[in-house]
């Protein structure tokens, strides 16, 4: 029933606009036009220049015939054009699809076809794989080549150069802001329990809210100009929304093509980096690659770490270097980061080891994550806060994806019962902090990359010597987790294969991060009903590899 607060108090343009991260760019350019927005080697763009390039990209796409709802894909490392695409593509009304550069051509081709890509932007560093992907897709795609002096020259994939594309953009093309905050802004493909990836559709509302969440928990607006180093691939959840978050605070992006210790340390020293993100493997590389003359920084530098929980020893060693480790957790389907291991005041009284152990947990929901429970996925009854009882991590709120592109069944399954089912199994500790213990979908997270165990198994089954195959994750100090294949060979083939043979076979058919690092040859044990209990196999395989390595 309407009340007095509903009468004559209608929404209109003056009091209601769709939430969109595109307005962050407008404000940054208006308020801080001369502040440095992007650094790439010796190249510098101010916020006014960065915004102009983003708008030129949008107008160029519109001039090329891109319509609202079209897909514009990009295959690129963390370079200025990749940052420009985060704004330029949605300002054209199109949906941005950042393709994982580590995928093999066949997987890229599937994504191009499944998303109906209208335009493809290609960093010349990935020209060969992109060319093969376009060929395998069989599609007529307008390809724009992004050239750069910082990588070896490569044959063109398309007919148009990116800089020429921007220069020739029609000046009178009207930018297309979202008509509704539920409009799609980005499309991110994630590995599931099936071989082909699923297309996760982001909306402007979720991107806006999670970008502001990053501003809060990364403390990007703490009185100093934040300097963000791009160690996290922008093809991961649009850089966990940091490309948009940095625009909200008019911070400085420092581009990074290669995530290697020497480049990270050099960037930190040269540019005064205050924040960067990465998987546990990034922490390990920093510890192993510390320069001989490294001195802890005078100001705080925070590293947000996600993926498999980093070992306590790695957290402790990283913090000894002068970095502050912030453990976060999330997923592609939730626009990136959803929980943060926020330190409590009482933790300062604990020993360093105790604090590191607490920081290894996934933490508590952020202020923009709305509702999160760890519960029985059928009854939705929350588990007790005993640190022992496992349940599935479930989310409900405004960060949830629109759904999986062209996959209504998978979308309905993910949102069953009005909650987003993460597939991650966790316990809840007495203080309410969650700790991930397992994954019901058997996704392996290696170096921050999702690997479908089923996809790897399907490749292994194509080998004529393999009778049965099972793929599980085992812990790894550098990568967090790595792929381990347990193979039962055909009787006539026993003894004919080595671990190196299997790895080489897989690498010829899969991306490197998906290929097994370890192979165990033995019969695969199943239950009386023929089911494979992977939780038991994981523990067994880990024990075998530990014993093998002495």
N, C-alpha and C positions, 0 to 999 in steps of 0.2 A: 504494500500500500504506500503510495507516495506521501512524503512528509513535506513540511515547509522548506526543507533543505533541497527538495527536488523541484520546487516550483519557481520558474523564471531563472533557474541557475543551470542553464544548458551548456554543453561543451561547444566551443567555437574556436576559430583560428587563434583568437587572442589568448585563450587559456588552455588549449590542448593541442599538442603536436606529437606526432609519432616519435618515440625515443629512437635515436640513431647516433652511432658513433661518428657519422659524417659531420655532425655539428662540432665535434671536438676539433677537427681539422680547421674549420672556419674560424673558430675562436682563437686557436693557436696562431694562425696567420694574421688575424686582426690585432691581437694583444701583444704578441711577441714576434713581429715580422722579421726582425734582424737577429734573433737568437738562433744559434746553430741547431738545425733539426737532424741532419744526416751527415755522418762522416764515413767516407769509404776511401781508404788509402789517403791520398793527398786531396781528394775531392771533398768539397763542403757545400751543403745547401742550407740556406736559412729556412725558417718556417714559411716565409712568404714564397720563396723559390720552390720549396717542397710542395706546398699547396698548389702553386701554379702548375707544376708538373703533373700532379694528381688530376687536376681539372682538365689539363690538356689530354691526358690519357682517356678520361671519360668522354670528352668531346670527339676525340679521334675514333673511339669505338662507336659512338653514335653515328659519326660520319661514315663509318664502314658498314652501317646497316644493323648494328646490334640493337635488339629490342628488349624491352622489359621482360625478364624471365629467361633470357638466353643465358647460356653458360659460357664463361670465358675462363679458360684454364691457363695455368702457368707452370713451367718446369724451370726452376731457378734456385740458386743458393741464396744466401742472405745478402743481397745486393740492393742498391737503391731502387731499382725497378720493381723488386719484390715488395718493398715497402710501399711504393707508389700504387701497386695493384690493389693493396688492401683498401684503399680509398677510391682510386680511379675506376675500378671495375664496378663496385656498387653504385657510384655516382652516375654511371651510364644506365643504371637500371638492371644491369646484368648480375649474375651470381658468380662469385669468385670460387674457382676450384684450384687450390694449390696442390699439385701432385708431388708425392714423395719421390725425390730424385734418386732414391736408392732402389726403387723398384725395377724389375726387369721389363723389357719392352712389351711383353705380352700383357702384363698387369696394367701398364700405362694405356695400352690400346683398349683394354676392357673399360677402363675409366673414361676414356675419351668417347667411346661408343655409348656406354651406359648413361653418361651425363649429356649426350647430344652436344658436345662442345662445338661452339660456333667459331671461336677464335682461340688460338694457342700462342702464348708468349713463350719463347725458348731462349734461355741463357745459353750462349755458345759453348759453355763448359759441358753442356749435356746434349750437344747437337746430334751426336751419333745415335744415342739411345732414343731421343725424341723423333729423329727421322725414321727409325725402325718402327717405333710405336705408331706413328701416323700411317706408315705403310701397312702395318698389320691391321689397323683399324678399318682400312678401306674407305675412309671418309674424305670428303672434300672440306678441309679445314683451312681457314685463313691463318697462316703462321707468320708471326712477327719475330724477327731475330733480334735478340739483345746482345749487342757486341760489347766487348770490353778489352782494354789493354792489359788487364791483370791476369789474363788466361791465354793459353796458346790459341792461335788462329784456327778456326774450324770452318768447314764448308757450310754454306747457308742451308737452312732447313726450309725457309720460306723465301718470299720475294721482296719483303719490306723490312727495312731497318727500323728498330724501335725509336731512335732519336729522330729519324725522318718522319715516322708515324706521328710523334708528338708535335713536331714542327709544323706539319701540314694539317693539324687538327682544325676543323671549322670553328672560327671564333664565335659564331652566333648560335651554336648548338646549345640548347637549354639543358642544364644539368637535371638529372632525375633523382630526386630524393624519394624515400619510400612513401607510399600513400598510406601505408599502415605499418605499425611497428612489428607486425606478424609477418611482413614480407620477408622473403629469403634474402640473406646477405652473402652466405658462403656455403660451400659444399665440401665436406671433408670425408675422405674414404678411410675406413678403418677395417682391419682384419677381424673377421668374426670366427665362428666355428665352422664355417664353410670356406671353400677355397677362394671364391670370388669375394672381394671386399664389398662392404655396404656403404652407401652414400649417406652421410649424416648431414641433414639440412639445418643450418643455423638461421636464426631470425634476428632482426635488428634489435629487438627488445633484449634478448639474451646477451648479445654481443655488448650492448650498452651497459647492462648491469654488471657483467663479469669484468669488463674493462674497469669500471669504477671499483669493483672488488679488488682488483690488482693494485689500483692506486692506494687503497686503504692498507692492505696487508703487506705490500712491498714498501710502504711508507714513501711513495714517490712524491708526495706533497708535504715534505717536512721542513720547508724553508730553504732548501738548497735546490739547485737545478739538477735533476736526476740524469745520470749518464748510463744508458742501458747498452750492454754489450750483447750482440746477437750470437750467443753460443747455441741457443735453442733454435732448431730449424723453424722457419716461418710456415713450413707446410704442416707442422704439428699444431692443429687447432688454431690456425692463424696466429702462431706464436703465443699460444695461451692467452690471446687477446691483448698482448703487450704492445703490438703495433698501434692499436687504438688507445690503450691506456696512456701511452707516452704522449699522444696528441692532447689528451685531456689536461696534462700538466706542462705541455710544451717543453718536454725534456729533449735530450740529445740521443739519437740512435747511433751506435757505432757498429757498422757492418763487419761481418767476419765470414770469409768464405770457408776457412778450414778451422775446425775445432781441435787445435793442437796446443799443448801447454805454452810453447814459446810465443805463439801469436797472442794467446790470452794474457800472459804476463806482460808482453810488450804493450798491448792495448790498455791494460790497467794502468801501467806506468805513464804512458804517453797521453792518455785522454782523461784520466781521473775517473775511471769507471766506478759506479756506486752499486750496480746491481746486474746480475745475470742469472740465467737458469740452465738447468741441465739434468741429465740422468746421473745416477751414482758413478757411472764410468767417467764422467767429467771430473768429479771430485777426485777419483783415483788418479787420473792423469795429472791433475794439479799437484798432488802429493809427490808422485813419482818424477814429475818434470820440473820441480822447483829450481829456479836458477841459483847458482852458488852464492850470488850476492843479494838474494832476495831479503828485503826487510819488511816486516809487517806494516801495512798501510797506516797512515796517521788517522784517516777517517774510516768510517765503517763501510765495508763492502759485503753485501748480502748475496748469497747464492741460494736460489730456490731449487730444491732437489725433489724430483718426482720419479715415479717408476717403482721398481722393486726397492724395498727398504734398504738404505745404505748401511753397511756394517758399522757398528759402533766405533770400531778402530778407525774407519775412514772419516767419520764425522769428527772424531777427536783430532785426527791428524790435520784435517782441513782447517779446523778452527785454530789449531796451533800456528797455522800460517798467517793468521790475522783475518780470515774470512768468517762471516757469520752464516751458518747453515740454517736454512729455513725449510723444513720438510713439508711438502704439500702433496695433495692427492686429488685426482679428478679423472675425467675421461672425455673422450671426444664428444660423446653424446650429451654432455653437460657443459658445452662451451669451454672446456678446459678445467681450471682449478676449482674445486668445490670445498675442500677442507684444508686447514692450515694447522700445523702443530704449534699453536700459540703458546709461548712460555708463560708460566705462572710465576708470580713473585716469589712464592715459596721454594721454587726450584733452585734459586740462587744459594740456598743453604745446603744443597746437596753436593756430593763429590762430583768431579768432572765426569767420571764414568757413569754415575747415576743420571746426570743431566743428559749425557749423550744417548743413553738408553731411552730416556723419555722422548728425546727429539727424533728418535727413529720411528716413532708412531705416526700414523697419518693425521691424528689430531681431531679437531672439531670443525663443524660446518662454518662457513664464512657468513657474514651478515647478509649477503645477497643470495645465499643458497637456499633460503627458506627452510624447508623441512628435510631432515635426514634421520633415518632410523636404521638400526641393525636388527633384523627380525626374521622370523619364519616367513619365507616368500609366499606361502599359501594363506596362512592365517593372519599375517602381519602383526603377530604378537612379538613385541621387542624382547630381545634376549636380556638376561640379567647382567648387571655391571660387575661381573665376576672375573673378567679377563680370561675366561676359559670357554664359555659357551659360544659357539659360532653361529652366526646368522648371515643373511645376505644384506649388503649395504643397499638401501633403498632411498631414492630421492623424490621429492615432490616440490615443484616450484617453478619459477620463471626462467631458470637456466636450462631446462630440458629442451632438447632439439625439437624441431617440428616433426621429425620422424625420419625414416629411411626412404630415400628416393626410390620410387617405383617398387616398393616392397611393403605393402600394407600388412601382410601377415607378420613380418618381423617387427614392424612398428607396434602392432597390437600386442604382440608377445612382450616387447620391452616395457610397455605401459600397462600391463595387466593389473587389474585391481586399483587403478588410479595412482600407482607408484611407478617410478622408473627403476627397473631391475638392473642393477649394475653387473650382476654375475660375480661380484667379488664377495668372498666370505671373510668376515671379520669378527673380532671379539670387542667388547666394550669394557674398558677398565673402570675402576671405582670412580675416577674423576670425570668420566664421560668421554674420554678420548678413545677413539677407535684405533685398532691395529689390524691391518689386513693379514690374514693367515693363508688364504688359498683363493683360487679362482675356479668357479664352477664351470666355466666355459673352456678351461684349459688353454687360455691364451698365455703365451710366453712373452715376457717383456725383456728384451735383450738390448741393452744400451739405449733404452727409451723407445725402442721400436716394437710394435706388436707383431707377433708371429703366430699364425694359426697352425696349431699342431696337426690338424686334419690336412691342411694344404701340403705340409711337408710329408705326411704319411702317404698322401696320394702320389707324390713323386717317387717315393721309395718303392711303392707297390708296382711302379712301372719297370723296375729292374727285374730281369728274368730270373735272378737267383733268389729273390725275396719271396718267402712264403707268407710271413706275417710281419707287420711293422707297428711300432708304437713310438710316439714322440712325446717327450716330457721335458720340463725345465729342470735344470739343476743349478744350484747356486754357483756364482762365479765372482771372484773378488773384483775383477775389472768391470765386467759388463752387467753385474747384478744377477742376471740369469743367462744361460746359454742353452742352445738346443742340444738335446741328447737323444739319439735314435737307438732303440732297442730292436734288433732284427733277429727274426727266426728264419733261417735260410732253408731252402728246399733240400731234402736229403742228399741229392746228387751234387749240390753246390756247396755243402759244408766244407769250410777250409779254403774256398776259392776266392773269397773276398777279404780285403783288409780295410781297416778304418779309413785309410787314405783313399782307397778306391771309392768308397761310399761318399766321402766328402767331395771328391772331385766330380762324381756323378751328379750330386745335388747342385753343386755350384754351376754346373753347365745348364741347369734348368731353373734355378731359383736365385733370388738376390742373395748376396753374401751373408747378410745378417739372418736370413732364414735357414741357411744351410747348417747341418749339424756340426758341432765342435767335437762331440764325442760319439762314439758308436760302440754299442755292446752287442755281442753275438751270443744269443742264448734263447731257449724256448720262452715264449710269452705265456704267462699264466693267466687264466681267466676263471671267472666264477662258474658255478654249475649251470647258470643260465646263459653263459657265453659272454658276459660283460667283462670289460677291462676296468679294473680299479686303479685308475691313474694315480690316486693319492698314495697308494702303496708302491706303485712302480717308481714314482718320483723318489721316495725315500730309499728304495732299493738301489736305483741307478746312482744316486748321489753317493751311497756307500761304496759301490763298485768303483766309481771314479776316484774317490778319495784313496781307496786301497791301491788302485792302479798307480796313482801318482806318488805313492809312498808317504 
